[in-house]
Amino acid sequence: CKSPILMACMVCAGVLWFAGDLQTNGHVPLAGTALTNCKAFGVWVRIVLGVCTLSALIAMRAYGLFRVFRNNQPFRGWGLFAPYAAYCACMAVYGVVSQVVAPRLTIQYVSALDICYYHAGFKASLFAVIWATWLIVAFLSWRIRNIKSSFNEARESLLACSAVFAVLIFTTIMHYTSPKFALSQRLRIVTTSFDHLATNVFWWSIMGAPLANCLVRRQRYLDYWVGKLREDGLQRMYDVSSGCNSAKQSSVYQRNSMFANEYRKLRPDRLDASPMDAGYPNFDPVYGAKVGPDAYPGFPDAYPTQQHAYPPVALAELPAPTKKKKKKKQVDLW
């Protein structure tokens, strides 16, 4: 439900955005390097592949949830990817036009200051594109605020959108009220820090809790998630019952396999105990039957909650199954 592929692509877009910020905001020396190509890094890397791609991926993820829970349409197909493809095509055209137009009208390298300078009109167009994209994200997040609780991210979306819009307001006001922004290293550092603080707030608000729970208490979080799906009536759609059984069977197999391996060391005369036999619940790989808590020497907690009414029985003591001989039918010749 967290769309891990989309979230991974967002990380890549955030890295490109950060690389473009380092060059555009003058955090690294540009003179004598390829970084003096302000259009390549300031437009393509920072804006097109960084800011706009990240914003478009966030919008596509919100649109996908909107399609599933509002329009009853699948999270796949051209209906999902066509708006994203159209947006990317528009941004590609925007990048090509910026590349063709003269640097004095878009962005150019100022050798005296060793920075890239954005023209006022070009800067306004960039802010317009980013604001429009995030208004779409906010609108879609508002429309999916009451979807099923299993997939509801209203609080996370509110936190992320609040952080992003706060940074956008701050950056927009600062760019138009501080003409000497390009000369102030402190303002450039603050801008870069706020940009990527907002990006990380969005990403970690969505992925932080699932990642932490999967690392620390995976099974308990899986049970919690399955319970949420059942409450929302989605158990059939996501095959909750079979997934739960397979998870429990796997944990039982791992636990009993550990006991089988340890018992091979304690009982070398019973090397025929197989981990495959231990994969069945309540089947002991050594005795072949349900056993009580005293059956494992040195393992008193092997079965702390199970009570068994009969003692352990070795496989060799069990009576061998007898085969019934088939009687030959006598044919009456008369």
Secondary structure, 3 states (H helix, E strand, C coil): CCCHHHHHHHHHHHHHHHHHHHHHCCCCCCCCCHHHCHHHHHHHHHHHHHHHHHHHHHHHHHHHHHHHHCCCCCCCCHHHHHHHHHHHHHHHHHHHHHHHCCHHHCEEEECCCCEEEECHHHHHHHHHHHHHHHHHHHHHHHHCCCCCCCCCCHHHHHHHHHHHHHHHHHHHHHHHHCCCHHHCHHHHHHHHHHHHHHHHHHHHHHHHHHHHHHHHCHHHHHHHHHHHHHHCCCCCCCCHHHHHHHHHHHHHHHHHHHHHHHHHHHCHHHCCCCCCHHHCCCCCCCCCCCCCCCCCCCCCCCCCCCCCCCCCCCHHHCCCCCCCCCCCCCCCCC
